[in-house]
Amino acid sequence: MEKRHLEYVHAHQARLKARLGESEQSENDFKEEANQIKSDIYYLATREKSEDNDVIQVQ
């Protein structure tokens, strides 16, 4: 009985560790994608601002 219970507990712990690893990887992937989006937005915003300054306005 003790052996079966410990086998069950260890198997459960292994599944929990696997899920934790998946969760951590998902978090890292999300952070990378979010940082890329922030970078893209910053680039577009500063590029548009720069282009606005380069436009010669005719009156």
PDB file with one MODEL, atoms N, CA, C and O in Angstrom:
MODEL        1
ATOM      1  N   MET A   1       0.825  -1.179   0.000  1.00  0.00           N
ATOM      2  CA  MET A   1       0.000   0.000   0.000  1.00  0.00           C
ATOM      3  C   MET A   1       0.881   1.261   0.000  1.00  0.00           C
ATOM      4  O   MET A   1       0.625   2.182  -0.775  1.00  0.00           O
ATOM      5  N   GLU A   2       1.897   1.316   0.840  1.00  0.00           N
ATOM      6  CA  GLU A   2       2.776   2.475   0.904  1.00  0.00           C
ATOM      7  C   GLU A   2       3.475   2.693  -0.437  1.00  0.00           C
ATOM      8  O   GLU A   2       3.571   3.823  -0.918  1.00  0.00           O
ATOM      9  N   LYS A   3       3.952   1.623  -1.027  1.00  0.00           N
ATOM     10  CA  LYS A   3       4.663   1.714  -2.306  1.00  0.00           C
ATOM     11  C   LYS A   3       3.745   2.288  -3.391  1.00  0.00           C
ATOM     12  O   LYS A   3       4.153   3.172  -4.145  1.00  0.00           O
ATOM     13  N   ARG A   4       2.513   1.789  -3.469  1.00  0.00           N
ATOM     14  CA  ARG A   4       1.575   2.283  -4.477  1.00  0.00           C
ATOM     15  C   ARG A   4       1.257   3.763  -4.264  1.00  0.00           C
ATOM     16  O   ARG A   4       1.164   4.531  -5.222  1.00  0.00           O
ATOM     17  N   HIS A   5       1.095   4.144  -3.026  1.00  0.00           N
ATOM     18  CA  HIS A   5       0.791   5.551  -2.733  1.00  0.00           C
ATOM     19  C   HIS A   5       1.966   6.446  -3.128  1.00  0.00           C
ATOM     20  O   HIS A   5       1.765   7.490  -3.749  1.00  0.00           O
ATOM     21  N   LEU A   6       3.176   6.052  -2.778  1.00  0.00           N
ATOM     22  CA  LEU A   6       4.345   6.853  -3.125  1.00  0.00           C
ATOM     23  C   LEU A   6       4.540   6.911  -4.641  1.00  0.00           C
ATOM     24  O   LEU A   6       4.947   7.946  -5.170  1.00  0.00           O
ATOM     25  N   GLU A   7       4.258   5.828  -5.335  1.00  0.00           N
ATOM     26  CA  GLU A   7       4.345   5.843  -6.802  1.00  0.00           C
ATOM     27  C   GLU A   7       3.352   6.850  -7.378  1.00  0.00           C
ATOM     28  O   GLU A   7       3.678   7.606  -8.293  1.00  0.00           O
ATOM     29  N   TYR A   8       2.133   6.849  -6.829  1.00  0.00           N
ATOM     30  CA  TYR A   8       1.108   7.786  -7.273  1.00  0.00           C
ATOM     31  C   TYR A   8       1.546   9.226  -6.998  1.00  0.00           C
ATOM     32  O   TYR A   8       1.443  10.087  -7.872  1.00  0.00           O
ATOM     33  N   VAL A   9       2.031   9.481  -5.795  1.00  0.00           N
ATOM     34  CA  VAL A   9       2.455  10.833  -5.413  1.00  0.00           C
ATOM     35  C   VAL A   9       3.604  11.296  -6.301  1.00  0.00           C
ATOM     36  O   VAL A   9       3.605  12.436  -6.764  1.00  0.00           O
ATOM     37  N   HIS A  10       4.569  10.436  -6.540  1.00  0.00           N
ATOM     38  CA  HIS A  10       5.712  10.810  -7.376  1.00  0.00           C
ATOM     39  C   HIS A  10       5.282  11.072  -8.817  1.00  0.00           C
ATOM     40  O   HIS A  10       5.780  11.995  -9.461  1.00  0.00           O
ATOM     41  N   ALA A  11       4.359  10.260  -9.315  1.00  0.00           N
ATOM     42  CA  ALA A  11       3.845  10.490 -10.668  1.00  0.00           C
ATOM     43  C   ALA A  11       3.116  11.832 -10.739  1.00  0.00           C
ATOM     44  O   ALA A  11       3.248  12.573 -11.714  1.00  0.00           O
ATOM     45  N   HIS A  12       2.353  12.129  -9.702  1.00  0.00           N
ATOM     46  CA  HIS A  12       1.639  13.403  -9.661  1.00  0.00           C
ATOM     47  C   HIS A  12       2.632  14.564  -9.603  1.00  0.00           C
ATOM     48  O   HIS A  12       2.446  15.567 -10.292  1.00  0.00           O
ATOM     49  N   GLN A  13       3.667  14.440  -8.803  1.00  0.00           N
ATOM     50  CA  GLN A  13       4.684  15.483  -8.716  1.00  0.00           C
ATOM     51  C   GLN A  13       5.375  15.686 -10.061  1.00  0.00           C
ATOM     52  O   GLN A  13       5.676  16.819 -10.436  1.00  0.00           O
ATOM     53  N   ALA A  14       5.627  14.614 -10.778  1.00  0.00           N
ATOM     54  CA  ALA A  14       6.257  14.717 -12.099  1.00  0.00           C
ATOM     55  C   ALA A  14       5.351  15.483 -13.052  1.00  0.00           C
ATOM     56  O   ALA A  14       5.828  16.314 -13.826  1.00  0.00           O
ATOM     57  N   ARG A  15       4.041  15.212 -13.005  1.00  0.00           N
ATOM     58  CA  ARG A  15       3.100  15.939 -13.858  1.00  0.00           C
ATOM     59  C   ARG A  15       3.062  17.421 -13.487  1.00  0.00           C
ATOM     60  O   ARG A  15       3.010  18.286 -14.361  1.00  0.00           O
ATOM     61  N   LEU A  16       3.089  17.704 -12.180  1.00  0.00           N
ATOM     62  CA  LEU A  16       3.098  19.102 -11.741  1.00  0.00           C
ATOM     63  C   LEU A  16       4.354  19.828 -12.219  1.00  0.00           C
ATOM     64  O   LEU A  16       4.278  20.970 -12.674  1.00  0.00           O
ATOM     65  N   LYS A  17       5.503  19.172 -12.117  1.00  0.00           N
ATOM     66  CA  LYS A  17       6.757  19.780 -12.578  1.00  0.00           C
ATOM     67  C   LYS A  17       6.718  20.034 -14.083  1.00  0.00           C
ATOM     68  O   LYS A  17       7.196  21.065 -14.556  1.00  0.00           O
ATOM     69  N   ALA A  18       6.147  19.090 -14.832  1.00  0.00           N
ATOM     70  CA  ALA A  18       6.038  19.266 -16.282  1.00  0.00           C
ATOM     71  C   ALA A  18       5.142  20.460 -16.609  1.00  0.00           C
ATOM     72  O   ALA A  18       5.472  21.272 -17.473  1.00  0.00           O
ATOM     73  N   ARG A  19       4.010  20.560 -15.915  1.00  0.00           N
ATOM     74  CA  ARG A  19       3.100  21.686 -16.148  1.00  0.00           C
ATOM     75  C   ARG A  19       3.736  23.007 -15.757  1.00  0.00           C
ATOM     76  O   ARG A  19       3.520  24.023 -16.418  1.00  0.00           O
ATOM     77  N   LEU A  20       4.534  23.001 -14.668  1.00  0.00           N
ATOM     78  CA  LEU A  20       5.228  24.216 -14.261  1.00  0.00           C
ATOM     79  C   LEU A  20       6.194  24.649 -15.355  1.00  0.00           C
ATOM     80  O   LEU A  20       6.270  25.832 -15.689  1.00  0.00           O
ATOM     81  N   GLY A  21       6.925  23.704 -15.908  1.00  0.00           N
ATOM     82  CA  GLY A  21       7.850  24.025 -16.998  1.00  0.00           C
ATOM     83  C   GLY A  21       7.118  24.601 -18.197  1.00  0.00           C
ATOM     84  O   GLY A  21       7.584  25.563 -18.808  1.00  0.00           O
ATOM     85  N   GLU A  22       5.972  24.020 -18.539  1.00  0.00           N
ATOM     86  CA  GLU A  22       5.170  24.532 -19.651  1.00  0.00           C
ATOM     87  C   GLU A  22       4.675  25.945 -19.351  1.00  0.00           C
ATOM     88  O   GLU A  22       4.688  26.814 -20.223  1.00  0.00           O
ATOM     89  N   SER A  23       4.244  26.164 -18.125  1.00  0.00           N
ATOM     90  CA  SER A  23       3.745  27.473 -17.727  1.00  0.00           C
ATOM     91  C   SER A  23       4.852  28.525 -17.785  1.00  0.00           C
ATOM     92  O   SER A  23       4.631  29.637 -18.265  1.00  0.00           O
ATOM     93  N   GLU A  24       6.023  28.179 -17.304  1.00  0.00           N
ATOM     94  CA  GLU A  24       7.148  29.115 -17.346  1.00  0.00           C
ATOM     95  C   GLU A  24       7.542  29.432 -18.785  1.00  0.00           C
ATOM     96  O   GLU A  24       7.855  30.580 -19.102  1.00  0.00           O
ATOM     97  N   GLN A  25       7.529  28.427 -19.655  1.00  0.00           N
ATOM     98  CA  GLN A  25       7.853  28.656 -21.063  1.00  0.00           C
ATOM     99  C   GLN A  25       6.812  29.556 -21.713  1.00  0.00           C
ATOM    100  O   GLN A  25       7.149  30.446 -22.494  1.00  0.00           O
ATOM    101  N   SER A  26       5.551  29.319 -21.387  1.00  0.00           N
ATOM    102  CA  SER A  26       4.469  30.155 -21.918  1.00  0.00           C
ATOM    103  C   SER A  26       4.638  31.604 -21.468  1.00  0.00           C
ATOM    104  O   SER A  26       4.443  32.533 -22.251  1.00  0.00           O
ATOM    105  N   GLU A  27       4.999  31.785 -20.210  1.00  0.00           N
ATOM    106  CA  GLU A  27       5.227  33.135 -19.684  1.00  0.00           C
ATOM    107  C   GLU A  27       6.368  33.818 -20.428  1.00  0.00           C
ATOM    108  O   GLU A  27       6.252  34.981 -20.814  1.00  0.00           O
ATOM    109  N   ASN A  28       7.460  33.104 -20.627  1.00  0.00           N
ATOM    110  CA  ASN A  28       8.603  33.681 -21.336  1.00  0.00           C
ATOM    111  C   ASN A  28       8.258  34.025 -22.781  1.00  0.00           C
ATOM    112  O   ASN A  28       8.654  35.077 -23.283  1.00  0.00           O
ATOM    113  N   ASP A  29       7.520  33.140 -23.449  1.00  0.00           N
ATOM    114  CA  ASP A  29       7.100  33.408 -24.825  1.00  0.00           C
ATOM    115  C   ASP A  29       6.232  34.659 -24.887  1.00  0.00           C
ATOM    116  O   ASP A  29       6.402  35.502 -25.769  1.00  0.00           O
ATOM    117  N   PHE A  30       5.294  34.772 -23.935  1.00  0.00           N
ATOM    118  CA  PHE A  30       4.424  35.945 -23.891  1.00  0.00           C
ATOM    119  C   PHE A  30       5.225  37.224 -23.688  1.00  0.00           C
ATOM    120  O   PHE A  30       4.987  38.225 -24.363  1.00  0.00           O
ATOM    121  N   LYS A  31       6.170  37.189 -22.762  1.00  0.00           N
ATOM    122  CA  LYS A  31       6.980  38.382 -22.493  1.00  0.00           C
ATOM    123  C   LYS A  31       7.774  38.793 -23.726  1.00  0.00           C
ATOM    124  O   LYS A  31       7.876  39.981 -24.029  1.00  0.00           O
ATOM    125  N   GLU A  32       8.338  37.820 -24.439  1.00  0.00           N
ATOM    126  CA  GLU A  32       9.096  38.132 -25.655  1.00  0.00           C
ATOM    127  C   GLU A  32       8.190  38.761 -26.711  1.00  0.00           C
ATOM    128  O   GLU A  32       8.560  39.753 -27.338  1.00  0.00           O
ATOM    129  N   GLU A  33       7.005  38.186 -26.905  1.00  0.00           N
ATOM    130  CA  GLU A  33       6.076  38.721 -27.894  1.00  0.00           C
ATOM    131  C   GLU A  33       5.592  40.120 -27.498  1.00  0.00           C
ATOM    132  O   GLU A  33       5.486  41.003 -28.349  1.00  0.00           O
ATOM    133  N   ALA A  34       5.301  40.320 -26.218  1.00  0.00           N
ATOM    134  CA  ALA A  34       4.854  41.631 -25.747  1.00  0.00           C
ATOM    135  C   ALA A  34       5.950  42.671 -25.933  1.00  0.00           C
ATOM    136  O   ALA A  34       5.669  43.797 -26.342  1.00  0.00           O
ATOM    137  N   ASN A  35       7.183  42.312 -25.642  1.00  0.00           N
ATOM    138  CA  ASN A  35       8.295  43.245 -25.826  1.00  0.00           C
ATOM    139  C   ASN A  35       8.485  43.576 -27.300  1.00  0.00           C
ATOM    140  O   ASN A  35       8.810  44.714 -27.638  1.00  0.00           O
ATOM    141  N   GLN A  36       8.288  42.600 -28.183  1.00  0.00           N
ATOM    142  CA  GLN A  36       8.407  42.852 -29.617  1.00  0.00           C
ATOM    143  C   GLN A  36       7.319  43.809 -30.082  1.00  0.00           C
ATOM    144  O   GLN A  36       7.577  44.711 -30.879  1.00  0.00           O
ATOM    145  N   ILE A  37       6.102  43.610 -29.582  1.00  0.00           N
ATOM    146  CA  ILE A  37       5.003  44.502 -29.950  1.00  0.00           C
ATOM    147  C   ILE A  37       5.283  45.919 -29.453  1.00  0.00           C
ATOM    148  O   ILE A  37       5.070  46.885 -30.186  1.00  0.00           O
ATOM    149  N   LYS A  38       5.754  46.051 -28.225  1.00  0.00           N
ATOM    150  CA  LYS A  38       6.097  47.373 -27.686  1.00  0.00           C
ATOM    151  C   LYS A  38       7.168  48.033 -28.538  1.00  0.00           C
ATOM    152  O   LYS A  38       7.087  49.224 -28.838  1.00  0.00           O
ATOM    153  N   SER A  39       8.164  47.262 -28.923  1.00  0.00           N
ATOM    154  CA  SER A  39       9.239  47.785 -29.752  1.00  0.00           C
ATOM    155  C   SER A  39       8.722  48.233 -31.110  1.00  0.00           C
ATOM    156  O   SER A  39       9.110  49.288 -31.611  1.00  0.00           O
ATOM    157  N   ASP A  40       7.844  47.431 -31.705  1.00  0.00           N
ATOM    158  CA  ASP A  40       7.265  47.781 -33.006  1.00  0.00           C
ATOM    159  C   ASP A  40       6.442  49.059 -32.912  1.00  0.00           C
ATOM    160  O   ASP A  40       6.527  49.921 -33.786  1.00  0.00           O
ATOM    161  N   ILE A  41       5.650  49.182 -31.859  1.00  0.00           N
ATOM    162  CA  ILE A  41       4.826  50.381 -31.670  1.00  0.00           C
ATOM    163  C   ILE A  41       5.717  51.599 -31.490  1.00  0.00           C
ATOM    164  O   ILE A  41       5.460  52.647 -32.084  1.00  0.00           O
ATOM    165  N   TYR A  42       6.754  51.476 -30.684  1.00  0.00           N
ATOM    166  CA  TYR A  42       7.672  52.591 -30.461  1.00  0.00           C
ATOM    167  C   TYR A  42       8.322  53.005 -31.778  1.00  0.00           C
ATOM    168  O   TYR A  42       8.430  54.193 -32.086  1.00  0.00           O
ATOM    169  N   TYR A  43       8.756  52.003 -32.554  1.00  0.00           N
ATOM    170  CA  TYR A  43       9.395  52.293 -33.843  1.00  0.00           C
ATOM    171  C   TYR A  43       8.434  53.041 -34.760  1.00  0.00           C
ATOM    172  O   TYR A  43       8.802  54.048 -35.364  1.00  0.00           O
ATOM    173  N   LEU A  44       7.209  52.549 -34.863  1.00  0.00           N
ATOM    174  CA  LEU A  44       6.231  53.194 -35.739  1.00  0.00           C
ATOM    175  C   LEU A  44       5.899  54.608 -35.265  1.00  0.00           C
ATOM    176  O   LEU A  44       5.778  55.527 -36.075  1.00  0.00           O
ATOM    177  N   ALA A  45       5.753  54.776 -33.953  1.00  0.00           N
ATOM    178  CA  ALA A  45       5.410  56.089 -33.409  1.00  0.00           C
ATOM    179  C   ALA A  45       6.540  57.086 -33.648  1.00  0.00           C
ATOM    180  O   ALA A  45       6.284  58.231 -34.023  1.00  0.00           O
ATOM    181  N   THR A  46       7.769  56.671 -33.439  1.00  0.00           N
ATOM    182  CA  THR A  46       8.888  57.597 -33.625  1.00  0.00           C
ATOM    183  C   THR A  46       9.149  57.830 -35.111  1.00  0.00           C
ATOM    184  O   THR A  46       9.588  58.915 -35.492  1.00  0.00           O
ATOM    185  N   ARG A  47       8.889  56.841 -35.949  1.00  0.00           N
ATOM    186  CA  ARG A  47       9.072  57.011 -37.386  1.00  0.00           C
ATOM    187  C   ARG A  47       8.056  58.009 -37.922  1.00  0.00           C
ATOM    188  O   ARG A  47       8.407  58.887 -38.710  1.00  0.00           O
ATOM    189  N   GLU A  48       6.802  57.883 -37.502  1.00  0.00           N
ATOM    190  CA  GLU A  48       5.767  58.811 -37.951  1.00  0.00           C
ATOM    191  C   GLU A  48       6.075  60.224 -37.496  1.00  0.00           C
ATOM    192  O   GLU A  48       5.881  61.180 -38.246  1.00  0.00           O
ATOM    193  N   LYS A  49       6.547  60.355 -36.285  1.00  0.00           N
ATOM    194  CA  LYS A  49       6.898  61.674 -35.766  1.00  0.00           C
ATOM    195  C   LYS A  49       8.038  62.264 -36.577  1.00  0.00           C
ATOM    196  O   LYS A  49       8.028  63.450 -36.904  1.00  0.00           O
ATOM    197  N   SER A  50       9.015  61.438 -36.899  1.00  0.00           N
ATOM    198  CA  SER A  50      10.161  61.884 -37.691  1.00  0.00           C
ATOM    199  C   SER A  50       9.716  62.277 -39.088  1.00  0.00           C
ATOM    200  O   SER A  50      10.174  63.287 -39.622  1.00  0.00           O
ATOM    201  N   GLU A  51       8.829  61.493 -39.687  1.00  0.00           N
ATOM    202  CA  GLU A  51       8.339  61.792 -41.025  1.00  0.00           C
ATOM    203  C   GLU A  51       7.545  63.090 -41.024  1.00  0.00           C
ATOM    204  O   GLU A  51       7.620  63.859 -41.982  1.00  0.00           O
ATOM    205  N   ASP A  52       6.783  63.346 -39.959  1.00  0.00           N
ATOM    206  CA  ASP A  52       6.029  64.583 -39.860  1.00  0.00           C
ATOM    207  C   ASP A  52       6.965  65.784 -39.841  1.00  0.00           C
ATOM    208  O   ASP A  52       6.643  66.827 -40.409  1.00  0.00           O
ATOM    209  N   ASN A  53       8.097  65.653 -39.206  1.00  0.00           N
ATOM    210  CA  ASN A  53       9.076  66.742 -39.124  1.00  0.00           C
ATOM    211  C   ASN A  53       9.763  66.956 -40.463  1.00  0.00           C
ATOM    212  O   ASN A  53      10.231  68.060 -40.742  1.00  0.00           O
ATOM    213  N   ASP A  54       9.836  65.919 -41.303  1.00  0.00           N
ATOM    214  CA  ASP A  54      10.500  66.014 -42.596  1.00  0.00           C
ATOM    215  C   ASP A  54       9.604  66.594 -43.680  1.00  0.00           C
ATOM    216  O   ASP A  54      10.085  66.970 -44.748  1.00  0.00           O
ATOM    217  N   VAL A  55       8.318  66.668 -43.416  1.00  0.00           N
ATOM    218  CA  VAL A  55       7.373  67.171 -44.418  1.00  0.00           C
ATOM    219  C   VAL A  55       7.482  68.686 -44.479  1.00  0.00           C
ATOM    220  O   VAL A  55       7.443  69.371 -43.457  1.00  0.00           O
ATOM    221  N   ILE A  56       7.618  69.193 -45.690  1.00  0.00           N
ATOM    222  CA  ILE A  56       7.671  70.639 -45.882  1.00  0.00           C
ATOM    223  C   ILE A  56       6.253  71.115 -46.108  1.00  0.00           C
ATOM    224  O   ILE A  56       5.575  70.654 -47.025  1.00  0.00           O
ATOM    225  N   GLN A  57       5.814  72.020 -45.292  1.00  0.00           N
ATOM    226  CA  GLN A  57       4.455  72.528 -45.423  1.00  0.00           C
ATOM    227  C   GLN A  57       4.471  73.745 -46.319  1.00  0.00           C
ATOM    228  O   GLN A  57       5.237  74.685 -46.103  1.00  0.00           O
ATOM    229  N   VAL A  58       3.614  73.720 -47.331  1.00  0.00           N
ATOM    230  CA  VAL A  58       3.480  74.828 -48.269  1.00  0.00           C
ATOM    231  C   VAL A  58       2.258  75.625 -47.859  1.00  0.00           C
ATOM    232  O   VAL A  58       1.176  75.085 -47.626  1.00  0.00           O
ATOM    233  N   GLN A  59       2.470  76.932 -47.780  1.00  0.00           N
ATOM    234  CA  GLN A  59       1.331  77.786 -47.372  1.00  0.00           C
ATOM    235  C   GLN A  59       0.878  78.651 -48.509  1.00  0.00           C
ATOM    236  O   GLN A  59      -0.063  79.431 -48.354  1.00  0.00           O
TER     237      GLN A  59
ENDMDL
END
